[in-house]
Amino acid sequence: MAISKLVTLFPRMYCSNYSNIEWRAKGVLVKIPELDQSEVKIIIVWRKVELEWISFFLICTNTELSVGQAIRLWKKRWQIEVLHRLYKQNFGLPYCQFKSYGGQQNHANMVVEAYWLAREERGKGKGISWKEGRRRAGEKTENEPVIGNFSKAA
């Protein structure tokens, strides 16, 4: 059976309501013959986007987790993915030229520091973009010394 068929078998009104996140979900244990009959839990998630309910699936290899626990863990993981994308797109995370581990670590630390400085600037007014927050943070710190031990990066 195709995974998409589960949506018709378990429409949102038959799924448990998770009011703290405004989602509905149902977990189904499935045996996978190609993996020696190993079980996974497929979680059908319904969430409201604007005025329309959409569904997506989570596949959980830890069948002992409840549906609620799996969703909470997935949401935390997704927040990490979003933050990583933000670091890459707005703060130059992928542009490290260092070959040493220490240099790469220092670069990542500076990216995180730049994020916090830009976030602080964005908090000072409505509608400030990440680009503008970076610019303001850069102006503010232009004449201030960089604090930290970056000597290992050289």
Buried (B, 14 or more C-beta within 10 A) or exposed (E): EEEEEBBEEBBBEEBEEBEEBEBBBBBBEBEEEEEEEEEBBBBBBBBEEEEEEEBEEBEBEEEEBEBBEBBBBBEEEEEEEEEEEBBEEBBBBEEBEBEEEBBBBBBBEBBBBBBEBBEEBBEEEEEBEBEBBBBBBEEEEEEEEEEEEBEEBE
